[in-house]
Amino acid sequence: MVLERLKMSLSKTDTDLDQEKYLREATRHFYGIEKPLKYGPSVETLNDLIQALYAEFSTNYVNIEMVNHLMLSYKSNPKEWQKFAKFDRYKYTRNLVDTGNGKFNLMILCWGEGHGSTIHDHSDSHCFMKMLKGELREIRYAMPTTTTTGTAAEGNTSNTTSMESDLERQESLDEIGQRTMSLNDVAYINDNLGLHRVENTSHSDTAVSLHLYCPPFDSCSVFEKNSGQRVKCTMTFWSKHGQKVTYDK
């Protein structure tokens, strides 16, 4: 009902509203659903999921609740996603599964023992994260109202203390909650709900998660917990469609 009212409201002000604008506006009103919709279609395979997503994103007014339903409905089958699951010894990996005709990105993230992400935002997009194997801990933080800002080179976000900014420095990020995600659980977040960090706390088991981002993005902001400092970071893929990606140095 909320998204229907949003659609009607936006239609009154902009009859030519495009999908990206609608999706970004929807982040202000959507908070995720915990259970599949009663009237939603079933999803038996990963390919079914991808085809159903294409159908949902074929219209400007994407039913984001249905997208959430589809992610909840798919049940992990390693035989379907193993070819995309590429691990790195030293860090978690982002492995592109489907580009969604430029309307969404579906990817598999592989987490070795003890691997974790930085604290980051989602560039004003929707983020769905589904567990395919193992467990991950998600820690959420309130979006800071003022931060120092810098720009980091691709893959280099560790040194954030020397960035210059005319914005006020925040003392630290406020943690607002955490959860442990197990097999087939789905988490949802957008920038209106805050920031998060994801980590595999196990020292003996790997983890694999399926992520959907819409609209897709290739950069985000990462945050230093104690200072609140924000750094822009370019995002890359370890593999695309099961093939290792090589970037020019």
PLY file of the C-alpha trace (Angstrom):
ply
format ascii 1.0
element vertex 249
property float x
property float y
property float z
element edge 248
property int vertex1
property int vertex2
end_header
0.00 0.00 0.00
2.82 2.42 0.82
4.46 1.88 -2.57
1.12 2.21 -4.36
0.59 5.60 -2.70
4.15 6.55 -3.62
3.51 5.59 -7.25
0.32 7.66 -7.35
2.01 10.62 -5.66
4.98 10.58 -8.00
2.76 10.13 -11.04
0.96 13.34 -10.19
4.17 15.34 -10.17
6.09 13.68 -12.96
4.28 11.64 -15.59
7.57 10.80 -17.32
9.25 9.47 -14.20
11.92 6.91 -15.09
12.67 3.70 -13.24
15.87 4.85 -11.57
14.22 7.95 -10.11
11.29 5.88 -8.87
13.56 3.31 -7.23
15.63 5.94 -5.46
12.52 7.66 -4.20
11.19 4.30 -2.97
14.18 3.93 -0.61
12.54 6.61 1.55
9.42 4.50 2.06
10.45 0.84 1.90
11.77 -1.02 4.95
11.84 -4.61 3.70
9.54 -7.57 4.39
10.36 -10.55 6.57
8.20 -13.23 4.93
7.27 -14.06 1.32
4.04 -12.52 0.04
0.98 -14.78 0.12
0.10 -13.92 -3.48
3.66 -14.01 -4.81
4.97 -16.53 -7.34
7.19 -19.42 -6.29
10.84 -19.51 -7.28
12.32 -22.97 -7.74
15.76 -22.28 -9.24
18.34 -19.52 -9.56
17.40 -19.17 -13.22
13.74 -18.80 -12.20
14.79 -16.02 -9.86
16.70 -14.19 -12.58
13.83 -14.48 -15.07
11.34 -13.27 -12.47
13.57 -10.28 -11.68
13.74 -9.37 -15.36
9.94 -9.42 -15.45
9.66 -7.16 -12.40
12.17 -4.67 -13.78
10.43 -4.49 -17.18
8.25 -1.62 -15.92
9.22 1.83 -14.65
7.25 1.28 -11.47
9.05 -1.72 -10.01
7.18 -3.54 -7.25
10.03 -3.55 -4.76
8.01 -5.69 -2.34
7.80 -8.35 -5.05
11.56 -8.13 -5.56
11.96 -8.75 -1.82
9.50 -11.66 -2.10
11.52 -13.25 -4.90
14.74 -13.08 -2.89
12.98 -14.64 0.09
11.36 -17.37 -2.01
14.51 -18.72 -3.65
16.09 -21.54 -1.66
19.83 -22.01 -1.94
21.03 -24.83 -4.20
24.83 -25.00 -4.41
24.67 -26.85 -7.73
23.14 -23.70 -9.27
25.51 -21.07 -7.89
28.84 -22.89 -7.37
30.18 -21.77 -10.76
29.91 -18.14 -9.63
31.43 -18.66 -6.19
35.07 -17.56 -6.43
37.10 -17.14 -3.25
40.22 -15.14 -2.52
42.60 -16.08 0.25
42.92 -12.59 1.67
39.58 -10.81 1.19
35.93 -11.34 0.36
35.05 -11.31 -3.34
32.27 -9.79 -5.45
31.25 -12.05 -8.34
28.80 -10.74 -10.93
26.00 -13.14 -11.89
23.73 -10.90 -14.00
23.64 -7.22 -14.98
19.85 -7.11 -15.34
20.01 -5.08 -18.57
21.52 -2.24 -16.56
18.53 -2.09 -14.20
19.88 -4.23 -11.37
23.02 -6.14 -10.43
22.83 -9.67 -9.06
26.05 -10.96 -7.57
27.49 -13.58 -5.26
29.85 -12.56 -2.48
32.27 -15.13 -1.09
33.59 -14.74 2.43
36.61 -16.65 3.64
37.16 -17.37 7.32
37.31 -14.07 9.20
36.67 -11.92 6.13
34.59 -8.75 6.50
33.56 -5.60 4.68
34.16 -2.01 5.62
31.31 0.08 6.99
29.60 1.38 3.87
26.53 2.94 2.32
24.64 1.85 -0.83
24.70 4.96 -3.02
20.98 5.65 -2.57
20.02 2.20 -3.89
18.19 -0.86 -2.57
20.32 -3.71 -1.22
19.01 -7.24 -0.67
21.36 -9.83 0.82
20.46 -13.55 0.98
22.49 -16.26 2.67
23.41 -19.17 0.40
25.93 -20.89 2.70
27.24 -20.45 6.22
26.54 -17.48 8.48
27.31 -13.77 8.38
27.01 -11.08 11.01
25.52 -7.76 9.94
26.23 -4.70 12.08
24.22 -1.55 11.36
25.11 2.05 12.07
23.14 5.27 11.96
23.86 7.43 8.94
26.05 10.28 10.21
24.70 13.78 9.78
28.16 15.31 9.31
31.34 13.58 8.18
34.71 14.37 6.76
34.93 13.38 3.12
37.75 12.29 0.84
38.31 10.23 -2.27
40.18 6.95 -2.27
41.82 5.26 -5.19
40.27 1.99 -6.23
40.95 -0.70 -3.65
42.73 1.71 -1.27
40.49 2.78 1.58
42.73 2.07 4.57
44.35 5.48 4.93
41.53 7.92 5.59
43.09 10.20 8.20
44.79 12.65 5.84
41.75 13.56 3.74
40.88 17.25 3.64
37.34 18.53 4.14
35.50 21.66 5.20
32.81 19.53 6.88
32.66 18.92 10.61
34.25 15.72 11.94
31.94 13.33 13.77
33.38 11.58 16.81
32.18 8.06 15.98
29.43 6.11 14.26
26.50 5.00 16.38
25.74 1.27 16.25
21.99 0.70 15.99
21.79 -3.08 15.82
23.25 -6.34 14.66
22.03 -9.75 13.56
23.39 -13.12 12.52
22.19 -14.31 9.14
21.82 -18.04 8.50
20.97 -20.15 5.45
18.24 -18.58 3.25
17.80 -15.52 5.50
17.37 -12.22 3.65
18.41 -8.78 4.90
17.40 -5.47 3.34
19.02 -2.07 3.73
19.11 1.32 2.06
20.73 4.60 3.02
17.55 5.79 4.72
17.94 2.86 7.14
21.63 3.45 7.75
25.05 1.94 7.05
26.28 -1.56 7.65
29.29 -3.81 7.92
29.12 -7.52 7.10
31.55 -10.12 8.40
32.16 -13.84 8.55
33.07 -14.38 12.17
33.85 -18.08 11.73
37.47 -19.21 11.79
36.66 -22.58 10.23
33.78 -22.11 7.75
33.35 -20.02 4.63
30.14 -18.17 3.75
28.40 -17.27 0.50
25.71 -14.63 0.00
23.55 -13.49 -2.92
23.16 -9.72 -3.36
20.76 -7.66 -5.45
21.40 -3.95 -5.95
18.95 -1.65 -7.72
19.65 0.71 -9.31
23.15 -0.72 -9.87
26.15 1.36 -8.78
29.93 1.16 -9.15
31.03 3.34 -6.25
29.99 3.87 -2.65
31.17 5.58 0.50
33.04 3.74 3.24
33.23 5.07 6.78
35.79 4.98 9.57
33.99 3.91 12.73
35.84 6.01 15.30
36.02 9.28 13.38
32.99 9.06 11.08
35.23 9.99 8.18
33.79 9.10 4.77
35.83 8.06 1.73
34.52 7.46 -1.78
35.51 4.06 -3.10
35.29 2.52 -6.58
33.92 -1.02 -6.54
35.21 -3.88 -8.68
34.33 -7.50 -9.42
36.58 -10.49 -8.75
34.75 -12.35 -11.53
31.96 -11.82 -14.05
29.69 -14.67 -15.14
32.10 -17.16 -13.60
35.24 -15.78 -15.29
38.07 -14.03 -13.43
38.34 -10.33 -14.21
41.74 -8.76 -14.85
42.09 -5.01 -14.37
44.83 -2.84 -15.84
47.24 -1.57 -13.22
0 1
1 2
2 3
3 4
4 5
5 6
6 7
7 8
8 9
9 10
10 11
11 12
12 13
13 14
14 15
15 16
16 17
17 18
18 19
19 20
20 21
21 22
22 23
23 24
24 25
25 26
26 27
27 28
28 29
29 30
30 31
31 32
32 33
33 34
34 35
35 36
36 37
37 38
38 39
39 40
40 41
41 42
42 43
43 44
44 45
45 46
46 47
47 48
48 49
49 50
50 51
51 52
52 53
53 54
54 55
55 56
56 57
57 58
58 59
59 60
60 61
61 62
62 63
63 64
64 65
65 66
66 67
67 68
68 69
69 70
70 71
71 72
72 73
73 74
74 75
75 76
76 77
77 78
78 79
79 80
80 81
81 82
82 83
83 84
84 85
85 86
86 87
87 88
88 89
89 90
90 91
91 92
92 93
93 94
94 95
95 96
96 97
97 98
98 99
99 100
100 101
101 102
102 103
103 104
104 105
105 106
106 107
107 108
108 109
109 110
110 111
111 112
112 113
113 114
114 115
115 116
116 117
117 118
118 119
119 120
120 121
121 122
122 123
123 124
124 125
125 126
126 127
127 128
128 129
129 130
130 131
131 132
132 133
133 134
134 135
135 136
136 137
137 138
138 139
139 140
140 141
141 142
142 143
143 144
144 145
145 146
146 147
147 148
148 149
149 150
150 151
151 152
152 153
153 154
154 155
155 156
156 157
157 158
158 159
159 160
160 161
161 162
162 163
163 164
164 165
165 166
166 167
167 168
168 169
169 170
170 171
171 172
172 173
173 174
174 175
175 176
176 177
177 178
178 179
179 180
180 181
181 182
182 183
183 184
184 185
185 186
186 187
187 188
188 189
189 190
190 191
191 192
192 193
193 194
194 195
195 196
196 197
197 198
198 199
199 200
200 201
201 202
202 203
203 204
204 205
205 206
206 207
207 208
208 209
209 210
210 211
211 212
212 213
213 214
214 215
215 216
216 217
217 218
218 219
219 220
220 221
221 222
222 223
223 224
224 225
225 226
226 227
227 228
228 229
229 230
230 231
231 232
232 233
233 234
234 235
235 236
236 237
237 238
238 239
239 240
240 241
241 242
242 243
243 244
244 245
245 246
246 247
247 248
